[in-house]
Amino acid sequence: MEKVLDRKIKLIWDFRGPSAAKTAEHYQKHLQEFVVLEELKLDITGFQHYSDMHSIAFLVVAEFEMPEIRDILKPNRGEIYLED
């Protein structure tokens, strides 16, 4: 069982409307650039399409990095990341 501070947190940005899919894919590229620039511990980003009108972009960070990154990037929400 992993320690609490070793958990991974998935920061999520929601995009809604007819351009949600393209916007989420584009935003994910900026998240990848942020990972490299800030030399983050993890390199997990992505996007998911839930419907024609709702998509997300996400960034997975180490829990100890989360407060600073959350304050800089201002995601809509977050959740504990569980790998498949």
Secondary structure, DSSP 8 states (H G I E B T S, - for coil): ---GGG-EEEEEEEEESTTHHHHHHHHHHHHHHHHHHHT-S--EEEEEEEETTEEEEEEEEEGGGHHHHHHHH--SEEEE----
